Amino acid sequence: MDDEVNTSGAVAPILRVTGLSKSFFGVPVLQDAALELFPGEVHGLVGENGAGKSTLMKLLAGVYVRDAGRIELDGEPVDFTHPVQAHQAGLSTVFQEFNLLPERTVAQNIYLGREPRKGLLVDRRAMNQATADLLEELGITSIRPTASVSSLSVAQQQIVEIAKAVSYDARIISMDEPTAALAGPEVELLYGIIDRLRRRGTAILYVSHRLKEIFDLCDTITVLKDGRIVTSSPAAGLDDASLVRAMVGRPISAYFPDALPGTATGGPLLQISGGGNSQLDDVDLTLHAGEIVGVAGLQGSGRTELVEAIFGAAGFTRGTMTLEGRPYRPHSPRDAIRHRIALITEDRKAQGLSLNQSILDNALAVVRSVTPRRTAVARRQAPGVFSSLEVVARDLDQEVQFLSGGNQQKVVLAKWLAIDPQVVLLDEPTRGIDVGAKVAVYSLMRQLAQEGKAILMVSSELPEVLGMSDRVIVMRDGRIAGEIPPSASEEQVLQLATGARGVLP
Amino acid sequence: MNRLSSTHIVYLVALATIIAGTVLVGSAGRNFFSPGNVSDILTGTSILGFIAIGQTLVILVGSLDLSVPYVISLSSLIGAGIMANQPGNILPAVLAALLVSALIGLANGAVVAGLQVHGFIATLGMGLIVSGYLGSNYQGSAGQAPLAFRLIGATGIGPVPVSTLIMLACAAVVLLMLNTTRLGHAMYAVGGDASVARMSGVRTRTPVIAAHVICSTMAGLAGLLLAARLGVGSPTIGSQGGYDLLSIAAVVLGGTLLAGGKGSLIGTLGGVLIFAMLDNIMSVLQVNPFLKDVVRGIVIVVAVAVYARRKVVHRPARFGRGPAHDDDAPPPGPGTSRQGGPSRGDGTGARDEVSA
């Protein structure tokens, strides 16, 4: 993959970083970091959340100003104090949060703030043409420059983000978790774009939690831990295990913990037969007590809609559901919660948490509103729940917006544990959280299964679905395409998910 | 219905209002389309139009302007005061009134953009300050507009009043600014998401300040126009009209998002037209003032409720409703082919719900 560009000493690095350090409020978050990026190189940056990856990227992007160290671009020291300066110097960043205006068109987004002009007026035609050219260069023909961003899929929006970064004539593009919201074939699309960029001689700094991508794409891998660079070496000399060990400082043999002793699959708890609504059809599914069922499928295949239907957010309009043998027809989430059903939503910032409220208030949010009489009990139990989940926070009065992604997710989990759920629905429970927090989520799932709860987990990460589930259902176009045992291969899942026979690995 | 933009809806409602007006006014034995009545309606659009144009910009950048009624009054007093019935003073009077208005807008914008005070509070404070100045310095009407100036408020080309033409000319300029200049694009960007705008290299304060300056200047123009109609300046003319809330209502009725970042000036003009026609119809029918406000209130709330519903429906249905199973879409081809074209809801869930 990397035979076209030589990254050996003969080529001068585009970017050289030495001794880069940054502290916030006296807490060092990045110390003495060094990094070299060569033309045409894809450089993976991995580490747990809080390891300093985002800080490093934001220092390079000019979002933060460094405390110490040196950043050289083509051998010249640079000093960015605003993201735009970095862009103009050819260093673009695709941040994890989407930086697009949904109500504006693709072209308006890409050329925001530097629209091509004819005299005083924006030259709309030139702008749309430049956008079309740019997308074509990336091999994308399915996105119209005049389409409004809100009409695009998540994957397409991601491509627009990357196109925007490229449009600054970027020679270095750093990407923070570019696949966090993508699945299967969409990731392949991104691979294609990165390959084109690499061939143009663009250097790419690639941050991801998905080790498969890191190994698929990267020539060099740098591991950050606790604000320091642990190793930086060619990808060829590394494997999953050694990388994870470097990241967490311990072997990850318990990455997907086994079922706890005494876990037994009991009787059917939740049964759906012939369930359907505008997004789903013909859903037959039974969840047993003590069982973890995984839901795989592409973006938009109806996975989120399935858990939302069970949770009463957008309920079934056809078919029947029973809970513990009794008819169950939730007409609102509140109704579902009263039946002790919990949904850990996909988007924790928008749907899971009140970011500017305290940890404790967030954890008590559901109990307070649905079963207020249990509030006092839940409040007494909260400290214990948080310590068992290993939430790292100053105290329970801290606002959740200041927590890392992993800790935020633990607060969401605590909020739902407070209602003592019997059915736990998890939608992408480990998206964007670090390995340590992932393991905590997995352990909790095993524990809940042991307690006899039924668990339904939606995930785009196939190793996770296969590693954690007792059974896996695969969705396609609003229907259950099939059910497979966890011993199945990722290829089998993809075949079911795409409906293709000989699908790409 | 879902294909219609909010601007389309506004003009459909305007059309419905015209039809209702024709019938209702006709049943009262009058002609809705008589030159006199059309002129009345258009006159009604001019004052509110000026203010709503400015208010649209301010709301688009994510702010609000509650100081407009007091700027209107102040501008009418400065204008009529300096004119003092001398035709030669018209130009300096107009310039002075607009300059003071613009400076008030500049102050509003500076407080909102620089001190990060929300426009609601910043302009509430400014409104109180100006209102205090007016209350303590003017006991009643003051100044005198000369005949030449008063003609602006009284003449027209056919049934179209000059004041409406000035308002439409201002709207055209602002529309051009919004849609075809970097400043206009920056206004949408800052109102849509200030941090996105900043990260894209937009100077995020400039559009906010510019919107406030334009809004206040428009209010100043409205004040001058009122002075032309009345022949004098008045310290209460702005607040009597309730132009602050009415202009916000017209903007929102026109489909602009109160949170900013989305909207159109054309829609606002539609909103203004609807309000002007409603007023006219109810005046002709001699509806009592209380009922007038009830109708206005219902129109604005229903409009926003309609827009809110439209925002919720963002996932196109994959399967029909009801028990029938024969309406299923044919099974699509290999899923890989779906990654390209505008998707039927691929992943729109998470993102759209965030922005909703």
Interface residues (C-beta under 8 A of the other chain):
Chain A: V63 H82 P83 V84 H87 F95 F98 N99 L100 L101 P102 E103 R104 Q108 L112 G113 R114 E115 R117 L120 L121 V122 R124 T141 S142 A147 S150 S151 L152 S153 V154 A155 Q156 Q157 K164 A181 P185 E186 L189 G276 N277 S278 Q279 L280 D281 D282 L298 Q299 G300 S301 G302 T304 E305 T317 R318 E346 D347 A350 Q351 R476 D477 G478 A497 T498 G499 A500 V503 L504
Chain B: L176 T180 T181 R182 G184 H185 A186 Y188 A189 G192 D193 S195 V196 A197 R198 M199 S200 G201 V202 G261 K262 R315 A317 R318 F319 G320 R321 G322 P323 H325 D328 A329 P331 P332 G333 P334 G335 T336 R338 Q339 G340 G341 P342 S343 R344 G345 D346 G347 T348 G349 A350 R351 D352 E353 V354 S355
